[in-house]
Amino acid sequence: MALEPGRRENRDVHATDETTVLDVQQLRDITLDDEELMREVLSALLEDTSKQMALLDQAIRAGDQQKTMRLAHYCKGACANVGANAVAEVLKRLERQADARSFEDCAASLGNLSRELERLRTEADRV
């Protein structure tokens, strides 16, 4: 495929696999391959996302569409930025469910989120 004149190909971008628990290459890219920083970023992400889960649970139980969407969106972005793809995918689904006011499905996704965070913790311990 030819590029438009004056445009260069970006070889640093790689496809995201939503089923990958942790895209280590993406994490390396954003931390400039600093292993200590990688561990710090993952630790902060896990801590923050775990705290946000309690707020998500409250918002879902209250049927608060806007708060549920806002929290899911915030967490989704943070997770996607560091390569926590499977967690980000659950949050993406939760955000869509909240938009549709499907709070029963949101509650089920919250359970999935908990499982994916545990998988991410396991992967983070290997970094």
C-alpha positions in Angstrom: 0.0 0.0 0.0 1.4 3.4 -1.0 1.6 6.2 1.4 0.4 9.7 0.6 3.2 12.0 -0.6 5.1 13.5 2.4 3.9 10.9 4.9 6.2 8.4 6.5 5.3 4.9 7.7 5.2 4.6 11.5 7.1 1.3 12.2 6.8 1.7 16.0 3.1 1.0 16.1 2.1 -2.6 16.7 -1.4 -4.2 16.6 -3.2 -4.6 19.9 -4.4 -8.0 20.9 -7.3 -7.5 23.3 -6.9 -11.0 24.8 -3.3 -10.4 25.8 -3.1 -10.0 29.6 0.0 -7.7 29.4 1.6 -6.4 26.2 5.1 -6.3 27.7 6.5 -4.6 24.5 4.0 -1.7 24.9 5.0 -1.4 28.6 8.7 -1.4 27.6 8.0 1.3 25.0 6.3 3.7 27.4 8.8 3.2 30.2 11.8 3.4 27.8 12.7 -0.2 28.8 13.3 0.8 32.4 12.5 -2.4 34.4 12.1 -0.6 37.7 9.8 1.9 36.2 7.8 -0.9 34.6 7.2 -2.5 38.0 6.3 0.9 39.5 3.8 1.6 36.7 2.2 -1.8 37.0 2.0 -1.5 40.8 0.3 1.9 40.6 -2.1 0.7 37.9 -3.1 -2.3 39.9 -3.6 -0.3 43.1 -5.6 2.5 41.4 -7.7 0.1 39.3 -8.5 -1.9 42.4 -9.7 1.2 44.2 -11.7 2.3 41.2 -13.5 -1.2 41.3 -15.1 -0.3 44.6 -16.4 3.0 43.1 -17.6 1.1 40.0 -19.4 -1.3 42.2 -21.2 1.5 44.0 -22.1 3.3 40.8 -23.4 0.1 39.3 -25.5 -0.7 42.4 -26.9 2.8 42.4 -27.7 2.6 38.6 -25.6 5.7 38.0 -25.0 5.5 34.3 -22.8 8.6 34.0 -20.5 7.7 36.9 -20.2 4.1 35.8 -19.3 5.2 32.3 -16.8 7.8 33.5 -15.0 5.4 35.9 -14.9 2.6 33.3 -13.6 5.0 30.7 -10.9 6.4 33.0 -9.7 2.9 34.0 -9.9 1.6 30.4 -7.6 4.4 29.2 -5.0 3.8 32.0 -4.9 0.1 31.3 -4.7 0.4 27.6 -1.9 2.9 27.8 0.4 0.4 29.6 -0.6 -2.7 27.6 -3.1 -4.3 30.1 -5.2 -5.2 27.2 -7.5 -7.9 28.6 -8.4 -5.6 31.5 -9.0 -2.7 29.2 -11.3 -4.9 27.0 -13.5 -5.8 30.0 -13.7 -2.1 30.9 -14.6 -1.2 27.3 -17.4 -3.7 27.4 -18.5 -2.4 30.9 -18.6 1.2 29.5 -20.8 0.1 26.6 -23.1 -1.8 29.0 -23.4 1.3 31.2 -24.2 3.4 28.2 -27.1 0.9 27.4 -28.1 1.0 31.1 -27.6 -2.7 31.3 -26.5 -2.7 35.0 -27.0 -6.5 35.4 -24.4 -7.0 32.6 -22.2 -4.3 34.3 -22.2 -6.3 37.5 -21.2 -9.5 35.6 -18.4 -7.5 33.8 -17.2 -6.3 37.2 -16.7 -10.0 38.2 -14.8 -10.5 35.0 -12.7 -7.4 35.7 -11.7 -8.9 39.1 -10.5 -12.1 37.4 -8.6 -10.2 34.7 -6.9 -8.0 37.4 -5.7 -11.2 39.1 -4.3 -12.4 35.9 -2.6 -9.1 35.4 -1.1 -9.3 38.9 0.4 -12.7 38.1 1.9 -11.3 34.9 3.2 -8.2 36.7 5.0 -10.4 39.2 7.0 -11.8 36.2 8.2 -8.4 35.1 
